[in-house]
Amino acid sequence: MPSAWQALRRGESVRERRRQLERAHERFVDLLPTAGTPSDAHEAELRARFGGAQDLRPIVLESWLRSRRGTIDPDRVLDRPALDDAALEELRATHPIARVLPVMRRLLFDEARDAGMIVAVGDAAGRLLWVDGDAHLQDRAGEMGFRAGMDWSERSVGTSAPGSALALDHAIQVLGAEHFSRAVHEWSCTAAPVHDPQTGAIIGVVDVTGGDAAASPHMLPLLQATLAAVEAELQLESLRMLLGQGRGSCMDMPARPLSAAAHTNPQRGIAAAAPDPVRDQVSVPAAGLAVDAPDAAGVADPAPQFVPRLLVLGQDPARLEWDSGAAAVTSRHAEILLALSAAPRGCTATALAEQVYGSRDAEQTLRAELVRLRRWLREEGAPLTLASRPYRLAEALRVDATDTLDALDRGAGHAGFAAYSGPVLPASSAPVAERLRAEVDATLREAMLEFASPDALYDYAQHWADADAHVWETLLLVLPRTSPKRARVVARIEALSRTGA
């Protein structure tokens, strides 16, 4: 067999390989349950049957299992875009890859067009933003839903090069019937994720699609070399942005990573990177870039700084991340940092004690904890300084929960859901944590009910609203009548009605 990521050996018969894959796909689909997802025992049986097969790569088998777990129908054809025209244009305008499209066109698009292939560029959620290349091939690919605005993540279409590259964070080739969807079996493709050079976070994916040549052995290193050049250009763009910001007149302009605009939320008083539909689809960067304010002569020091970030969503313990390190944070210290991040002008000891302990009588306990927190920050080398009179953080601190709220405030419900990884400090009973937890959960629920697509609402219901009858009932109303997910939704509604939830 070829490398785990390559579809073909050099010199291997493509025709024979295609036949092997067609037979493997038919056997796999025939063994699947007619409804629902495979049980653990059934998955184990499928792994035993196909895991040692010479005609199926293990990474493809695992992707097929993920596809079926997500109730992907192998006979489904994408017919409904994930992004309408307005959302597509907005995302294109704000996506960091837009700034390096000329490099891609020069290195990849033109060659693909000449070779009778197409190139697609997607965001970190798998939504295709640009599709270019051979015009005739684009028309044919559009018939199976491979066009700008469509969602080609594994969660949407099952195994495909762009979706699997994002799922595995690795360049990959998919040949013919290795695709889970039968509609894609005549196609082959090679795709690789694009990373933010500042943070390492995935910001998008680039895919080459066409006939068998699109999955030839030489295509994988060609694409990887192209993306190395693209990521180098992104790094240069980031430096240009920093130098450009340094010449600005805004004295207290906060940070921004390459994939997000910078702003300060006046309602929450937190300097943070603005939520972005791209950045919020993936694990959000640990820190944001900032530049020093210009001095009196208007000359800025271009050396980048990084804004530390407190991760509290679904975290127990919480985690503090900065440019050169990260550390777990005790619950009490996380509660204090959470309260201070929301009060850039500072808190009195009394007010902070109420936020953290729920009682004014806890001032002495609080002061002792602040001493420990100050010592801990110093020992860990975290770039945060705890100042006093009033108590405050001398530097900016971002919080993942407020990033999520900002995304929801902007109407980016999908982005907010993607960034949500659980309740704020789940085990904490501190008033500051309970208030933020309730605000995030309620805002997310409302956004999902009002604006989410059926697929996004289904994911939300399964992960975060399993006992919320109203969410499941709304889901039943918005799901297409032919959706295989309706059976699961009806069963859940009936179960909740029996328990009186």
Rosetta blueprint (number, residue, H / E / L):
1 M L
2 P L
3 S L
4 A L
5 W L
6 Q L
7 A L
8 L L
9 R L
10 R L
11 G L
12 E L
13 S L
14 V H
15 R H
16 E H
17 R H
18 R H
19 R H
20 Q H
21 L H
22 E H
23 R H
24 A H
25 H H
26 E H
27 R H
28 F H
29 V H
30 D H
31 L L
32 L L
33 P L
34 T L
35 A L
36 G L
37 T L
38 P L
39 S L
40 D H
41 A H
42 H H
43 E H
44 A H
45 E H
46 L H
47 R H
48 A H
49 R H
50 F H
51 G L
52 G L
53 A L
54 Q L
55 D L
56 L L
57 R L
58 P H
59 I H
60 V H
61 L H
62 E H
63 S H
64 W H
65 L H
66 R H
67 S H
68 R H
69 R H
70 G L
71 T L
72 I L
73 D L
74 P L
75 D L
76 R L
77 V L
78 L L
79 D L
80 R L
81 P L
82 A L
83 L L
84 D L
85 D H
86 A H
87 A H
88 L H
89 E H
90 E H
91 L H
92 R H
93 A H
94 T H
95 H L
96 P H
97 I H
98 A H
99 R H
100 V H
101 L H
102 P H
103 V H
104 M H
105 R H
106 R H
107 L H
108 L H
109 F H
110 D H
111 E H
112 A H
113 R H
114 D H
115 A L
116 G L
117 M L
118 I E
119 V E
120 A E
121 V E
122 G E
123 D E
124 A L
125 A L
126 G L
127 R E
128 L E
129 L E
130 W E
131 V E
132 D E
133 G E
134 D L
135 A H
136 H H
137 L H
138 Q H
139 D H
140 R H
141 A H
142 G H
143 E H
144 M L
145 G L
146 F L
147 R L
148 A L
149 G L
150 M L
151 D E
152 W L
153 S L
154 E H
155 R H
156 S H
157 V H
158 G L
159 T L
160 S L
161 A H
162 P H
163 G H
164 S H
165 A H
166 L H
167 A H
168 L H
169 D L
170 H L
171 A L
172 I E
173 Q E
174 V E
175 L E
176 G H
177 A H
178 E H
179 H L
180 F L
181 S L
182 R H
183 A H
184 V H
185 H L
186 E L
187 W L
188 S E
189 C E
190 T E
191 A E
192 A E
193 P E
194 V E
195 H E
196 D L
197 P L
198 Q L
199 T L
200 G L
201 A L
202 I E
203 I E
204 G E
205 V E
206 V E
207 D E
208 V E
209 T E
210 G E
211 G L
212 D H
213 A H
214 A H
215 A H
216 S L
217 P L
218 H L
219 M H
220 L H
221 P H
222 L H
223 L H
224 Q H
225 A H
226 T H
227 L H
228 A H
229 A H
230 V H
231 E H
232 A H
233 E H
234 L H
235 Q H
236 L H
237 E H
238 S H
239 L H
240 R H
241 M H
242 L H
243 L H
244 G H
245 Q H
246 G H
247 R L
248 G L
249 S L
250 C L
251 M L
252 D L
253 M L
254 P L
255 A L
256 R L
257 P L
258 L L
259 S L
260 A L
261 A L
262 A E
263 H E
264 T E
265 N E
266 P L
267 Q L
268 R L
269 G L
270 I E
271 A E
272 A E
273 A E
274 A L
275 P L
276 D L
277 P L
278 V L
279 R H
280 D H
281 Q H
282 V L
283 S L
284 V L
285 P L
286 A L
287 A L
288 G E
289 L E
290 A E
291 V L
292 D L
293 A L
294 P L
295 D L
296 A L
297 A L
298 G L
299 V L
300 A L
301 D L
302 P L
303 A L
304 P L
305 Q E
306 F E
307 V E
308 P L
309 R E
310 L E
311 L E
312 V L
313 L E
314 G L
315 Q L
316 D L
317 P L
318 A E
319 R E
320 L E
321 E E
322 W E
323 D L
324 S L
325 G E
326 A E
327 A E
328 A E
329 V E
330 T L
331 S H
332 R H
333 H H
334 A H
335 E H
336 I H
337 L H
338 L H
339 A H
340 L H
341 S H
342 A L
343 A L
344 P L
345 R L
346 G L
347 C E
348 T L
349 A H
350 T H
351 A H
352 L H
353 A H
354 E H
355 Q H
356 V H
357 Y H
358 G L
359 S L
360 R H
361 D H
362 A H
363 E H
364 Q H
365 T H
366 L H
367 R H
368 A H
369 E H
370 L H
371 V H
372 R H
373 L H
374 R H
375 R H
376 W H
377 L H
378 R H
379 E H
380 E H
381 G L
382 A L
383 P L
384 L L
385 T L
386 L E
387 A E
388 S L
389 R L
390 P L
391 Y E
392 R E
393 L E
394 A L
395 E L
396 A L
397 L L
398 R E
399 V E
400 D H
401 A H
402 T H
403 D H
404 T H
405 L H
406 D H
407 A H
408 L H
409 D H
410 R L
411 G L
412 A L
413 G H
414 H H
415 A H
416 G H
417 F H
418 A H
419 A H
420 Y L
421 S L
422 G L
423 P L
424 V E
425 L L
426 P L
427 A L
428 S L
429 S L
430 A L
431 P H
432 V H
433 A H
434 E H
435 R H
436 L H
437 R H
438 A H
439 E H
440 V H
441 D H
442 A H
443 T H
444 L H
445 R H
446 E H
447 A H
448 M H
449 L H
450 E H
451 F H
452 A L
453 S L
454 P H
455 D H
456 A H
457 L H
458 Y H
459 D H
460 Y H
461 A H
462 Q H
463 H H
464 W H
465 A L
466 D L
467 A L
468 D L
469 A H
470 H H
471 V H
472 W H
473 E H
474 T H
475 L H
476 L H
477 L H
478 V H
479 L L
480 P L
481 R L
482 T L
483 S L
484 P L
485 K L
486 R H
487 A H
488 R H
489 V H
490 V H
491 A H
492 R H
493 I H
494 E H
495 A H
496 L H
497 S H
498 R H
499 T H
500 G L
501 A L
